[in-house]
Amino acid sequence: MNPKMMKNVMRMMIVLLAFIGMADVVAATGAIAAASSGGYSWGMPLGAGIALGLAGVGTGLSQGQIGAAAVGMVAEDGDKFVTGLIFTALPETIVLFGFLAMFLM
């Protein structure tokens, strides 16, 4: 992966994590409103959906490029299989953050 593409992927990951953080704020605001008024608030399910959806999109975009690079790395040197596997599994942590945000709401 060339440096320009890597820089763009990192920017996209940062933006997606910022959106997940904003979704958490929306959901927390909705939970506070629902608790204080005793009614149902739209903020909680909206925040959970945004957090999980954007986490999935970010993971899919990053895993495609990382997986292609890992396959190329393993094709050149078979001893680097574990390194390629670790780098391929790293974006999955972003989806786990999305699931965590969804279940905490």
Beta strands, then each sheet from edge to edge (+ up, - down):
end
